[in-house]
Amino acid sequence: MPAGRRLGDPEPLTRREPTLKANTLMVGARYGLVGNGPTRFVDDVRYAITDTIELRTALLPWPTSLMGRVRLGSVNDSLGAFVLDAGLSHFDAGVRLVPDTGEANVGVRLHFEGVVSWQKAIADRFAVFASGHFRTRNSFLPDDDQYAAAVDAHFIADILDNLAVSGGLGFASTIGGPVREVVVNFTETDRPGISHLLARDEGGEQSLTIPLTLTYGRVDSFDVDLFCTPRVYPEFGVLFGAGIRLRIDDLI
C-alpha cells in the first residue's frame, strides 16, 4: 500500500489497471447533454474473464456491440500497460426510438473498431494515457460506408485518493470521405469523458479537442465523472456531460 493510504481507502485513479479484476462486472454510462450539436450517450457493459482479458458490449437498449479487450503489462511497470480493444463496436439495423436526422433510410450498418492504448503511472500521483483508434462503417446501403481514425493523449493527476483530474488533446478525422454518422462515438472503454467531437453537421471532417475531466470515487466500486470537451478546430464547439461507473466484484 502506498505511503499515506489507509486500509479501506479507494485505489487512486492513476494506479488502477485498464482491465478489471477477474470475474468482475462493470456498467458505465456517459451523457453529453449541454453544448453544441446533438446529444451524445455512450455506455459500457464489461465482464472480466481474467485479470487481463475482458468482453464488452453496449445496451441501447439491447446489445449493440461485442468487443474484446486484452492487457499486456501493468500501469506500475517501467513500460506501462498496453491494451488492445477490437471487434464490433456498434450494430445498426435501422430500428430507432428517435430517427437520426438526415439518415432515415432503413438498412444494416456494422461498425468495427480497433483501439490500441497505453497507460503508465508516474511518481506517486500522476499518470499518462494515450490511444489510437481506427473505425469502419460497413453499410448494406450504397454509398454509405465510412472510415475514421482518432488519437488522444491525457495527463492524469490524483488530487486526493478519491478525486482525480485529467486534461489532454484529441484529434479525429474521417478518411477519404465525409462524416456519415450523426456523431462518431469512438470506443473509449472505462474513460471518464468523451475525447472527440466528430459529427456530421458540425466541424467538418476533422476535430481537434481539449478534453477535461473530473472523477470522484469514494469507494472502489463506484465513480462519478464530470467532463468538458471544447473543440478548437476547425470550428469552436463544446460539450459538457457526466457519467457513472459501477463495478460488481465476484459476480459468479
Secondary structure, DSSP 8 states (H G I E B T S, - for coil): --TT--TT----GGGS-SS--TT-EEEEEEEEEEESSS-EEEEEEEEESSSSEEEEE-BSSSB--EEEEEEEE-TTSSS-EEEEEEEEEEEE-S--SS--TT------EEEEEEEEEEEEEETTTEEEEEEEEEEEEEESSTT--EEEEEEEEEEEEEEETTEEEEEEEEEEEESSS---SSB-----TT-SS-----BTTBSTTEEEE--EEEEEEEETTEEEEEEEEEEEESS-EEEEEEEEEEEES---
